Amino acid sequence: MSEHTERWALNRLIETCRDGERGFRYAANHVRDASVKALFLLIADQRERFAAELLPHAQRLGGADDADGTLAGGLHRGWMTIKDAISGHEDAAIIQEAERGERAALATYQQALQGLVPPTTRDLIEQQCRTVEECHAQVEALLAA
């Protein structure tokens, strides 16, 4: 079992943000509803910014990993592609997968805050976590609509 360090926690958050950015860009490119597309692009840009905000903190702890996201994130995007093709490009199927990814991102943030995070980044991570919670609620509301 690997040792979880502050650097590991930051890198995991950075990877999660990169996964979210790619996932929401994919989803935005495959939904038909213009307002959903706009929301997904906004969230994708936000996750890109979140990763950029975390990166210098990880570098101060010895450098950030060069990872482009996680294997799980890549598999999730692959599953979104398959589900999109099977569902006939229905927005609801894509929104459902976006919600699932957002739920996973929220869990990653919550786990990081319960574990080791550098004290100098705790406020930033808490702020990003609150934003992820808000975005998750917005995506969940799309499912109910």
TIRO-2110 file (N, C-alpha, C; in Angstrom, 1 decimal):
// TIRO-2110
0.8, -1.2, 0.0, N, 1, A
0.0, 0.0, 0.0, CA, 1, A
0.9, 1.2, 0.0, C, 1, A
0.6, 2.2, -0.8, N, 2, A
1.4, 3.4, -0.9, CA, 2, A
1.1, 4.3, 0.2, C, 2, A
2.1, 5.1, 0.5, N, 3, A
1.9, 6.1, 1.6, CA, 3, A
1.2, 7.4, 1.0, C, 3, A
0.2, 7.8, 1.6, N, 4, A
-0.5, 9.0, 1.1, CA, 4, A
0.2, 10.2, 1.8, C, 4, A
0.7, 11.1, 1.0, N, 5, A
1.3, 12.3, 1.5, CA, 5, A
0.6, 13.5, 1.0, C, 5, A
1.0, 14.7, 1.5, N, 6, A
0.3, 15.9, 1.1, CA, 6, A
0.5, 16.1, -0.4, C, 6, A
1.7, 15.8, -0.9, N, 7, A
1.9, 15.9, -2.4, CA, 7, A
1.0, 14.9, -3.2, C, 7, A
0.8, 13.7, -2.7, N, 8, A
-0.1, 12.7, -3.3, CA, 8, A
-1.5, 13.3, -3.3, C, 8, A
-2.0, 13.9, -2.2, N, 9, A
-3.3, 14.4, -2.1, CA, 9, A
-3.5, 15.5, -3.1, C, 9, A
-2.5, 16.4, -3.2, N, 10, A
-2.7, 17.5, -4.2, CA, 10, A
-2.6, 17.0, -5.6, C, 10, A
-1.8, 16.0, -5.9, N, 11, A
-1.7, 15.5, -7.3, CA, 11, A
-3.0, 14.8, -7.6, C, 11, A
-3.6, 14.1, -6.7, N, 12, A
-4.9, 13.4, -6.9, CA, 12, A
-6.0, 14.4, -7.2, C, 12, A
-6.0, 15.6, -6.5, N, 13, A
-7.0, 16.6, -6.8, CA, 13, A
-6.7, 17.2, -8.2, C, 13, A
-5.4, 17.4, -8.5, N, 14, A
-5.1, 18.0, -9.9, CA, 14, A
-5.6, 17.0, -10.9, C, 14, A
-5.3, 15.7, -10.8, N, 15, A
-5.8, 14.7, -11.7, CA, 15, A
-7.3, 14.7, -11.9, C, 15, A
-8.0, 14.8, -10.7, N, 16, A
-9.4, 14.8, -10.7, CA, 16, A
-9.9, 16.0, -11.5, C, 16, A
-9.3, 17.2, -11.3, N, 17, A
-9.7, 18.4, -12.0, CA, 17, A
-9.5, 18.2, -13.5, C, 17, A
-8.4, 17.6, -13.9, N, 18, A
-8.1, 17.4, -15.3, CA, 18, A
-9.1, 16.4, -15.9, C, 18, A
-9.4, 15.4, -15.1, N, 19, A
-10.5, 14.4, -15.6, CA, 19, A
-11.8, 15.2, -15.8, C, 19, A
-12.2, 16.0, -14.8, N, 20, A
-13.4, 16.8, -14.9, CA, 20, A
-13.4, 17.7, -16.1, C, 20, A
-12.3, 18.4, -16.3, N, 21, A
-12.3, 19.3, -17.5, CA, 21, A
-12.5, 18.5, -18.7, C, 21, A
-11.8, 17.4, -18.9, N, 22, A
-12.0, 16.6, -20.2, CA, 22, A
-13.4, 16.0, -20.3, C, 22, A
-13.9, 15.5, -19.2, N, 23, A
-15.3, 15.0, -19.2, CA, 23, A
-16.3, 16.0, -19.5, C, 23, A
-16.3, 17.1, -18.9, N, 24, A
-17.3, 18.2, -19.2, CA, 24, A
-17.1, 18.7, -20.6, C, 24, A
-15.9, 18.8, -21.1, N, 25, A
-15.8, 19.2, -22.5, CA, 25, A
-16.4, 18.2, -23.4, C, 25, A
-16.1, 16.9, -23.2, N, 26, A
-16.7, 15.9, -24.0, CA, 26, A
-18.2, 16.0, -23.9, C, 26, A
-18.8, 16.1, -22.7, N, 27, A
-20.2, 16.2, -22.5, CA, 27, A
-20.8, 17.4, -23.3, C, 27, A
-20.1, 18.5, -23.1, N, 28, A
-20.6, 19.8, -23.8, CA, 28, A
-20.6, 19.6, -25.3, C, 28, A
-19.7, 18.8, -25.8, N, 29, A
-19.7, 18.6, -27.3, CA, 29, A
-20.7, 17.6, -27.8, C, 29, A
-21.4, 16.9, -26.8, N, 30, A
-22.3, 15.9, -27.2, CA, 30, A
-23.7, 16.1, -26.8, C, 30, A
-24.0, 17.2, -26.1, N, 31, A
-25.4, 17.5, -25.7, CA, 31, A
-25.9, 18.5, -26.7, C, 31, A
-27.2, 18.5, -26.9, N, 32, A
-27.9, 19.3, -27.8, CA, 32, A
-28.4, 20.6, -27.2, C, 32, A
-28.8, 20.6, -26.0, N, 33, A
-29.4, 21.7, -25.3, CA, 33, A
-28.3, 22.8, -25.0, C, 33, A
-28.5, 24.0, -25.6, N, 34, A
-27.5, 25.0, -25.5, CA, 34, A
-27.2, 25.5, -24.1, C, 34, A
-28.2, 25.5, -23.2, N, 35, A
-27.9, 25.9, -21.8, CA, 35, A
-27.1, 24.9, -21.1, C, 35, A
-27.4, 23.6, -21.4, N, 36, A
-26.6, 22.5, -20.7, CA, 36, A
-25.1, 22.6, -21.3, C, 36, A
-25.0, 22.8, -22.6, N, 37, A
-23.7, 22.9, -23.2, CA, 37, A
-22.9, 24.1, -22.5, C, 37, A
-23.5, 25.2, -22.3, N, 38, A
-22.9, 26.4, -21.7, CA, 38, A
-22.5, 26.0, -20.3, C, 38, A
-23.3, 25.4, -19.5, N, 39, A
-23.0, 25.0, -18.1, CA, 39, A
-21.8, 24.1, -18.1, C, 39, A
-21.8, 23.1, -19.0, N, 40, A
-20.7, 22.1, -19.0, CA, 40, A
-19.4, 22.8, -19.4, C, 40, A
-19.4, 23.7, -20.3, N, 41, A
-18.2, 24.4, -20.7, CA, 41, A
-17.7, 25.3, -19.6, C, 41, A
-18.6, 25.9, -18.9, N, 42, A
-18.2, 26.7, -17.7, CA, 42, A
-17.6, 25.9, -16.6, C, 42, A
-18.1, 24.7, -16.4, N, 43, A
-17.5, 23.8, -15.4, CA, 43, A
-16.2, 23.3, -15.9, C, 43, A
-16.1, 23.0, -17.1, N, 44, A
-14.8, 22.5, -17.7, CA, 44, A
-13.7, 23.6, -17.5, C, 44, A
-14.0, 24.8, -17.8, N, 45, A
-13.1, 25.9, -17.6, CA, 45, A
-12.7, 26.1, -16.2, C, 45, A
-13.7, 25.9, -15.3, N, 46, A
-13.5, 26.0, -13.9, CA, 46, A
-12.5, 25.0, -13.4, C, 46, A
-12.7, 23.7, -13.9, N, 47, A
-11.8, 22.6, -13.4, CA, 47, A
-10.4, 22.9, -14.0, C, 47, A
-10.2, 23.4, -15.1, N, 48, A
-8.9, 23.8, -15.7, CA, 48, A
-8.3, 24.8, -14.7, C, 48, A
-9.0, 25.8, -14.3, N, 49, A
-8.5, 26.8, -13.4, CA, 49, A
-8.2, 26.2, -12.0, C, 49, A
-9.0, 25.3, -11.5, N, 50, A
-8.7, 24.6, -10.2, CA, 50, A
-7.4, 23.9, -10.3, C, 50, A
-7.2, 23.1, -11.4, N, 51, A
-5.9, 22.4, -11.5, CA, 51, A
-4.7, 23.4, -11.5, C, 51, A
-4.9, 24.5, -12.2, N, 52, A
-3.8, 25.5, -12.3, CA, 52, A
-3.6, 26.1, -11.0, C, 52, A
-4.6, 26.3, -10.2, N, 53, A
-4.4, 26.9, -8.8, CA, 53, A
-3.7, 26.0, -7.9, C, 53, A
-3.9, 24.7, -8.0, N, 54, A
-3.3, 23.7, -7.1, CA, 54, A
-1.9, 23.3, -7.5, C, 54, A
-1.6, 23.5, -8.8, N, 55, A
-0.3, 23.1, -9.3, CA, 55, A
0.9, 23.7, -8.6, C, 55, A
1.0, 25.0, -8.4, N, 56, A
2.1, 25.5, -7.7, CA, 56, A
2.3, 25.0, -6.3, C, 56, A
1.2, 24.7, -5.6, N, 57, A
1.3, 24.1, -4.3, CA, 57, A
1.9, 22.7, -4.3, C, 57, A
1.6, 21.9, -5.3, N, 58, A
2.2, 20.6, -5.5, CA, 58, A
3.6, 20.7, -5.8, C, 58, A
4.0, 21.7, -6.7, N, 59, A
5.4, 21.8, -7.1, CA, 59, A
6.2, 22.2, -5.9, C, 59, A
5.7, 23.0, -5.0, N, 60, A
6.5, 23.4, -3.8, CA, 60, A
6.8, 22.1, -2.9, C, 60, A
6.0, 21.1, -3.1, N, 61, A
6.2, 19.9, -2.3, CA, 61, A
7.1, 18.9, -3.1, C, 61, A
7.7, 19.3, -4.1, N, 62, A
8.6, 18.4, -4.9, CA, 62, A
8.2, 18.2, -6.3, C, 62, A
7.2, 19.0, -6.7, N, 63, A
6.8, 18.8, -8.1, CA, 63, A
5.5, 18.1, -8.3, C, 63, A
4.8, 18.5, -9.2, N, 64, A
3.5, 17.8, -9.5, CA, 64, A
3.8, 16.6, -10.5, C, 64, A
3.0, 15.6, -10.4, N, 65, A
3.1, 14.5, -11.4, CA, 65, A
2.7, 15.0, -12.7, C, 65, A
3.2, 14.4, -13.8, N, 66, A
2.9, 14.8, -15.1, CA, 66, A
1.6, 14.1, -15.6, C, 66, A
0.9, 13.4, -14.8, N, 67, A
-0.2, 12.7, -15.2, CA, 67, A
-1.3, 13.6, -15.9, C, 67, A
-1.9, 13.1, -16.8, N, 68, A
-3.0, 13.8, -17.6, CA, 68, A
-4.3, 13.4, -17.1, C, 68, A
-4.5, 13.0, -15.9, N, 69, A
-5.7, 12.6, -15.3, CA, 69, A
-5.6, 11.1, -14.9, C, 69, A
-6.6, 10.5, -14.5, N, 70, A
-6.6, 9.2, -13.9, CA, 70, A
-7.1, 8.1, -14.9, C, 70, A
-6.7, 6.9, -14.7, N, 71, A
-7.2, 5.8, -15.4, CA, 71, A
-8.7, 5.7, -15.3, C, 71, A
-9.2, 5.9, -14.1, N, 72, A
-10.6, 5.8, -13.9, CA, 72, A
-11.4, 6.9, -14.7, C, 72, A
-10.8, 8.1, -14.7, N, 73, A
-11.3, 9.2, -15.5, CA, 73, A
-11.4, 8.9, -17.0, C, 73, A
-10.3, 8.3, -17.5, N, 74, A
-10.3, 7.9, -18.9, CA, 74, A
-11.3, 6.8, -19.2, C, 74, A
-11.5, 5.8, -18.3, N, 75, A
-12.5, 4.8, -18.4, CA, 75, A
-13.9, 5.4, -18.4, C, 75, A
-14.1, 6.4, -17.5, N, 76, A
-15.4, 7.0, -17.4, CA, 76, A
-15.7, 7.7, -18.7, C, 76, A
-14.8, 8.4, -19.3, N, 77, A
-15.0, 9.1, -20.6, CA, 77, A
-15.3, 8.1, -21.7, C, 77, A
-14.6, 7.0, -21.7, N, 78, A
-14.9, 5.9, -22.6, CA, 78, A
-16.3, 5.4, -22.5, C, 78, A
-16.7, 5.2, -21.2, N, 79, A
-18.1, 4.7, -20.9, CA, 79, A
-19.1, 5.7, -21.4, C, 79, A
-18.8, 7.0, -21.3, N, 80, A
-19.7, 8.1, -21.8, CA, 80, A
-19.8, 8.0, -23.3, C, 80, A
-18.7, 7.7, -24.0, N, 81, A
-18.8, 7.6, -25.4, CA, 81, A
-19.7, 6.4, -25.8, C, 81, A
-19.5, 5.3, -25.1, N, 82, A
-20.3, 4.1, -25.4, CA, 82, A
-21.8, 4.3, -25.1, C, 82, A
-22.1, 4.9, -23.9, N, 83, A
-23.4, 5.2, -23.5, CA, 83, A
-24.1, 6.2, -24.5, C, 83, A
-23.3, 7.2, -24.9, N, 84, A
-23.8, 8.2, -25.8, CA, 84, A
-24.2, 7.5, -27.2, C, 84, A
-23.4, 6.6, -27.6, N, 85, A
-23.7, 5.9, -28.9, CA, 85, A
-24.9, 5.0, -28.8, C, 85, A
-25.0, 4.3, -27.7, N, 86, A
-26.1, 3.4, -27.5, CA, 86, A
-27.4, 4.2, -27.3, C, 86, A
-27.4, 5.3, -26.6, N, 87, A
-28.6, 6.0, -26.3, CA, 87, A
-29.1, 6.9, -27.4, C, 87, A
-28.3, 6.9, -28.5, N, 88, A
-28.7, 7.7, -29.6, CA, 88, A
-28.5, 9.2, -29.4, C, 88, A
-27.5, 9.5, -28.6, N, 89, A
-27.1, 10.9, -28.4, CA, 89, A
-28.2, 11.7, -27.6, C, 89, A
-28.8, 11.0, -26.6, N, 90, A
-29.8, 11.7, -25.7, CA, 90, A
-29.0, 12.5, -24.7, C, 90, A
-29.5, 13.7, -24.5, N, 91, A
-28.9, 14.5, -23.5, CA, 91, A
-28.9, 13.9, -22.1, C, 91, A
-30.1, 13.3, -21.8, N, 92, A
-30.2, 12.7, -20.4, CA, 92, A
-29.2, 11.7, -20.1, C, 92, A
-28.8, 10.9, -21.0, N, 93, A
-27.7, 9.9, -20.8, CA, 93, A
-26.4, 10.5, -20.5, C, 93, A
-26.1, 11.6, -21.2, N, 94, A
-24.8, 12.3, -21.0, CA, 94, A
-24.8, 13.1, -19.7, C, 94, A
-26.0, 13.7, -19.4, N, 95, A
-26.1, 14.4, -18.1, CA, 95, A
-26.0, 13.4, -16.9, C, 95, A
-26.5, 12.2, -17.1, N, 96, A
-26.4, 11.2, -16.0, CA, 96, A
-25.0, 10.9, -15.7, C, 96, A
-24.2, 10.7, -16.8, N, 97, A
-22.8, 10.3, -16.6, CA, 97, A
-22.0, 11.5, -16.1, C, 97, A
-22.4, 12.7, -16.5, N, 98, A
-21.7, 13.9, -15.9, CA, 98, A
-21.9, 14.0, -14.4, C, 98, A
-23.2, 13.7, -14.0, N, 99, A
-23.5, 13.7, -12.6, CA, 99, A
-22.7, 12.7, -11.8, C, 99, A
-22.5, 11.5, -12.4, N, 100, A
-21.8, 10.4, -11.8, CA, 100, A
-20.3, 10.9, -11.6, C, 100, A
-19.7, 11.5, -12.7, N, 101, A
-18.4, 12.0, -12.6, CA, 101, A
-18.2, 13.1, -11.5, C, 101, A
-19.2, 13.9, -11.5, N, 102, A
-19.2, 15.0, -10.5, CA, 102, A
-19.3, 14.5, -9.1, C, 102, A
-20.1, 13.5, -8.9, N, 103, A
-20.2, 12.8, -7.6, CA, 103, A
-18.8, 12.2, -7.1, C, 103, A
-18.1, 11.6, -8.1, N, 104, A
-16.8, 11.1, -7.8, CA, 104, A
-15.8, 12.2, -7.5, C, 104, A
-15.9, 13.3, -8.2, N, 105, A
-15.0, 14.5, -7.9, CA, 105, A
-15.2, 15.0, -6.5, C, 105, A
-16.5, 15.1, -6.1, N, 106, A
-16.8, 15.6, -4.8, CA, 106, A
-16.3, 14.7, -3.7, C, 106, A
-16.4, 13.4, -4.0, N, 107, A
-15.9, 12.4, -3.0, CA, 107, A
-14.4, 12.6, -2.9, C, 107, A
-13.7, 12.8, -4.0, N, 108, A
-12.2, 13.0, -3.9, CA, 108, A
-11.9, 14.2, -3.1, C, 108, A
-12.6, 15.3, -3.3, N, 109, A
-12.3, 16.5, -2.5, CA, 109, A
-12.6, 16.3, -1.0, C, 109, A
-13.7, 15.6, -0.7, N, 110, A
-14.0, 15.4, 0.7, CA, 110, A
-13.0, 14.5, 1.4, C, 110, A
-12.5, 13.5, 0.6, N, 111, A
-11.5, 12.6, 1.2, CA, 111, A
-10.2, 13.3, 1.4, C, 111, A
-9.8, 14.2, 0.5, N, 112, A
-8.6, 15.0, 0.7, CA, 112, A
-8.7, 15.9, 1.9, C, 112, A
-9.9, 16.5, 2.1, N, 113, A
-10.0, 17.3, 3.3, CA, 113, A
-10.0, 16.6, 4.6, C, 113, A
-10.4, 15.3, 4.6, N, 114, A
-10.4, 14.4, 5.7, CA, 114, A
-9.0, 13.9, 6.0, C, 114, A
-8.1, 14.0, 5.0, N, 115, A
-6.8, 13.4, 5.1, CA, 115, A
-5.7, 14.5, 5.2, C, 115, A
-4.6, 14.2, 4.5, N, 116, A
-3.5, 15.1, 4.5, CA, 116, A
-3.5, 16.1, 3.4, C, 116, A
-3.7, 17.3, 3.8, N, 117, A
-3.5, 18.4, 2.8, CA, 117, A
-2.7, 19.5, 3.5, C, 117, A
-1.8, 20.1, 2.7, N, 118, A
-1.0, 21.2, 3.3, CA, 118, A
-1.8, 22.3, 4.0, C, 118, A
-1.5, 22.7, 5.2, N, 119, A
-2.3, 23.8, 5.8, CA, 119, A
-2.4, 25.0, 4.9, C, 119, A
-1.4, 25.3, 4.1, N, 120, A
-1.4, 26.5, 3.3, CA, 120, A
-2.4, 26.4, 2.1, C, 120, A
-2.9, 25.2, 1.9, N, 121, A
-3.8, 25.0, 0.8, CA, 121, A
-5.2, 24.6, 1.2, C, 121, A
-5.4, 24.4, 2.5, N, 122, A
-6.7, 23.9, 3.0, CA, 122, A
-7.8, 24.9, 2.6, C, 122, A
-7.6, 26.2, 2.8, N, 123, A
-8.7, 27.2, 2.4, CA, 123, A
-9.0, 27.1, 1.0, C, 123, A
-8.0, 27.0, 0.1, N, 124, A
-8.2, 26.8, -1.3, CA, 124, A
-9.0, 25.6, -1.7, C, 124, A
-8.6, 24.5, -1.1, N, 125, A
-9.3, 23.2, -1.3, CA, 125, A
-10.7, 23.2, -0.8, C, 125, A
-10.9, 23.8, 0.4, N, 126, A
-12.3, 23.9, 0.9, CA, 126, A
-13.2, 24.8, 0.0, C, 126, A
-12.6, 25.9, -0.5, N, 127, A
-13.4, 26.7, -1.5, CA, 127, A
-13.7, 26.0, -2.8, C, 127, A
-12.7, 25.2, -3.3, N, 128, A
-13.0, 24.5, -4.5, CA, 128, A
-14.0, 23.4, -4.2, C, 128, A
-13.9, 22.8, -3.1, N, 129, A
-14.9, 21.7, -2.7, CA, 129, A
-16.3, 22.3, -2.7, C, 129, A
-16.5, 23.4, -2.1, N, 130, A
-17.8, 24.1, -2.1, CA, 130, A
-18.3, 24.3, -3.5, C, 130, A
-17.4, 24.7, -4.4, N, 131, A
-17.8, 25.0, -5.7, CA, 131, A
-18.2, 23.7, -6.4, C, 131, A
-17.5, 22.6, -6.2, N, 132, A
-17.8, 21.3, -6.8, CA, 132, A
-19.2, 20.9, -6.2, C, 132, A
-19.4, 21.1, -5.0, N, 133, A
-20.8, 20.7, -4.4, CA, 133, A
-21.9, 21.5, -5.1, C, 133, A
-21.6, 22.8, -5.4, N, 134, A
-22.6, 23.6, -6.1, CA, 134, A
-22.9, 23.1, -7.5, C, 134, A
-21.8, 22.8, -8.2, N, 135, A
-21.9, 22.3, -9.5, CA, 135, A
-22.6, 20.9, -9.6, C, 135, A
-22.3, 20.1, -8.6, N, 136, A
-22.9, 18.8, -8.5, CA, 136, A
-24.4, 19.0, -8.4, C, 136, A
-24.8, 19.9, -7.5, N, 137, A
-26.2, 20.2, -7.3, CA, 137, A
-26.9, 20.7, -8.6, C, 137, A
-26.2, 21.5, -9.4, N, 138, A
-26.7, 22.0, -10.7, CA, 138, A
-26.9, 20.9, -11.7, C, 138, A
-25.9, 20.0, -11.7, N, 139, A
-26.0, 18.9, -12.7, CA, 139, A
-27.1, 17.9, -12.2, C, 139, A
-27.2, 17.7, -10.9, N, 140, A
-28.3, 16.9, -10.4, CA, 140, A
-29.7, 17.4, -10.7, C, 140, A
-29.8, 18.8, -10.7, N, 141, A
-31.0, 19.4, -11.0, CA, 141, A
-31.4, 19.2, -12.5, C, 141, A
-30.4, 19.1, -13.3, N, 142, A
-30.6, 18.9, -14.7, CA, 142, A
-31.3, 17.5, -14.9, C, 142, A
-30.9, 16.5, -14.1, N, 143, A
-31.5, 15.2, -14.2, CA, 143, A
-33.0, 15.2, -13.8, C, 143, A
-33.3, 16.1, -12.8, N, 144, A
-34.7, 16.1, -12.3, CA, 144, A
-35.6, 16.9, -13.3, C, 144, A
-35.0, 17.7, -14.2, N, 145, A
-35.8, 18.5, -15.1, CA, 145, A
-36.3, 17.7, -16.3, C, 145, A
END
